[in-house]
């Protein structure tokens, strides 16, 4: 089975198709069936300035049929049991990412139970270099709910994306759908084409490092515009380091290792 697959898993009306359409820009709805969205595949060419990659979004829904009266937790547990079976080993090996969608308007009271199964699914792929994200497409989540959910999922090695958010936070990190796109763009996919050379990457970082280093030793009154902007970059970087250290508190050593690896490319943009 070809690699570069992302499993997008969630109950009906939780935003799976909205996410797939935003990521791939494929707005065709002719293949959507009212009975279930399980089995849909969205394919697209991911292009960045460093590489290009052919990516598949595999849509799966629990329960399998929208006529089912099974509870979301029981349905997700059945999916997990099936996924861990030997006949699905090829699929597991071909996954590069997990995107779990949650409808907090209907399932906020069972989210902890769903998260427990998300963790089990993620553990099946612990030998894969994958990204794992929990996404809410609800339009009116309160800040207290967002903060609570974010703290809970981060402590287990997931990232939380509130799809309806826009702009950036105080650390200049993208939010909402833009952050989800960024996760895809920054992931190290199993297969890529035309990767950027080490020499080009190093030159880009070296060119940026000079003004930032100079800003550390320059007097503010004598700073050039480039140095002043670089000092701002450093101030933000130091604040972000402190924030991410707090985020890592409470994680296990394995979770911290994965968390730090995910941050490396993000931090390298400052150097």
PEFENNOR-V882935 format. One record per helix or strand of 3 or more residues. SS is the DSSP state (2 for helix, 1 for strand). FROM is the first residue (numbers start at 1). TO is the last residue. If there is no record, write none. Layout:
ss->SS from->FROM to->TO
ss->SS from->FROM to->TO
This chain:
ss->1 from->5 to->10
ss->2 from->16 to->24
ss->1 from->41 to->47
ss->1 from->52 to->61
ss->2 from->72 to->83
ss->2 from->86 to->93
ss->1 from->95 to->102
ss->2 from->104 to->124
ss->1 from->131 to->136
ss->2 from->143 to->154
ss->1 from->159 to->162
ss->2 from->176 to->186
ss->2 from->198 to->217
ss->2 from->220 to->222
ss->2 from->225 to->248
ss->2 from->253 to->268
